[in-house]
Amino acid sequence: MKFIFFFYPAVPATMAEREKLRPVAARTDRFQQMLEEIVELSRLAEEVGFEAVTFPEHHLHTEGGEMGSVPSLTQHVLANTKEIKAGPIGYVLPGWNPLRLALEIAWMDQITKGRTFAGFARGYQSRWLNPMAQQLHGVGATESRHASDFDAVNREVFQEVFEILKLAWAEEPFSYKGKYYEYPYPYETGTPWPAVEWTQRYGTPGEIDEDGNIQKINVVPKPYQKPRPPLFQAFSQSESTIRWAAKEGIIPTLLVSEFEDLGRFAKIMVEEAAKHGRELALGEDLGVFRGLYIAESKEAARSLANKGFMGTGWPGWAHDFGFTDAFRLPEDDSKYPNQKLPRSEVYIERFEKTHFCLTGTATDIRREMDLLVDAANPEWFIWQSDQGYLPLEDVKAMLEKFGEQVLPHYS
């Protein structure tokens, strides 16, 4: 099993400070503190045996609870560590120009000599995706107020950007005519390029025609890792996403936490990959996303969980996007038929019962990890960290304890 430490990341503050100092995310001193904590924890994760650290792509969180990332954060972490890998899980594809993203990822991979990876997501946060993608053919977040208007377009653009990324990283130059993007541009005539003789002599064969128009695109550099860096799909919950990931050679990171469902998805991954010529062992190329709190007692671990992201961010804002419905219990269908769980039902014991949040001593954590291995044997374990929500020393203590008493049994 390989371990990834997930940063939201968060501007360090108590909940009282977030209210008193609002918007805390605009404070340079706190932002610099966040960057220092990210580097310190990344170095510690490297020291105790983690494979990688990661971040989501989200923006405009004035509350400071999920600052997200830009490519320069990945580069900053890699420049301040020695071996650990870093990358986002993941880039919100509908908000990116595909050629720009292909270049960003390939350059990062070359600069770091293969110490990076990339994850992809469709994007559910309207606050930043809708304004940033406003010129991209009506693209919006899947959780926008008029989500039905955006969902189909979002899904189409996601797939189109992904197809272009694959073409961009391939060795051969390409042309592409899609619903939202076309290469060259304009597709029918090509892109005028004055340096005809230069490109004909030194550029890619077939890139330019005799009339001085670019007819094929060749994105350079290519990734350092061949044919591309490892790719992840962010926080999957549906069978259709698992089948898509298996087909495309992408690692899904599952929010699904009930062992029966997890085992079923692991088998689907193997089955679907086989249809496309890929032989996988059970759990190979499969990731799970979990909360984890390790302490000297169950009570101490639960206290950390309640003070940390599980007890603040999940009921505070993640619940509003419907994520907590992934952790329904059998009795919820009769108590709350055809409706989302109320906020009052978002508590640590629910997350424990559904095996999403692991709390307790090292022995307790290993017991849950053993059950996870028996159910699906996932290759990747992504630990939702509490950087910025809990004091740095508390987060470091948990990471050290996990590295000493749990990780060696599974790596």
Sequence and secondary structure as in RCSB ss.txt:
>XXXX:A:sequence
MKFIFFFYPAVPATMAEREKLRPVAARTDRFQQMLEEIVELSRLAEEVGFEAVTFPEHHLHTEGGEMGSVPSLTQ
HVLANTKEIKAGPIGYVLPGWNPLRLALEIAWMDQITKGRTFAGFARGYQSRWLNPMAQQLHGVGATESRHASDF
DAVNREVFQEVFEILKLAWAEEPFSYKGKYYEYPYPYETGTPWPAVEWTQRYGTPGEIDEDGNIQKINVVPKPYQ
KPRPPLFQAFSQSESTIRWAAKEGIIPTLLVSEFEDLGRFAKIMVEEAAKHGRELALGEDLGVFRGLYIAESKEA
ARSLANKGFMGTGWPGWAHDFGFTDAFRLPEDDSKYPNQKLPRSEVYIERFEKTHFCLTGTATDIRREMDLLVDA
ANPEWFIWQSDQGYLPLEDVKAMLEKFGEQVLPHYS
>XXXX:A:secstr
 EEEEE        HHHHHHTSSGGG HHHHHHHHHHHHHHHHHHHHHT SEEEE      TTSS     HHHHH
HHHHT SS EEEES EEGGGS HHHHHHHHHHHHHHTTS B EEEE    HHHHHHHTTTSTT   TTSTTHHHH
HHHHHHHHHHHHHHHHHHHSSS B EE SS EESSSTTT EE S HHHHHHHS TTSB TTSEE SB  SS  SS
SS   EEEEEE SHHHHHHHHHHT EEEE    HHHHHHHHHHHHHHHHHTT    TTTT EEEEEEEE SSHHH
HHHHHHHSHHHHHHHHTGGGGTGGGGG  TTHHHHSTTS   GGG  HHHHHHTTSEEEESHHHHHHHHHHHHHH
T  SEEEEE  BTTB HHHHHHHHHHHHHHTGGGT 
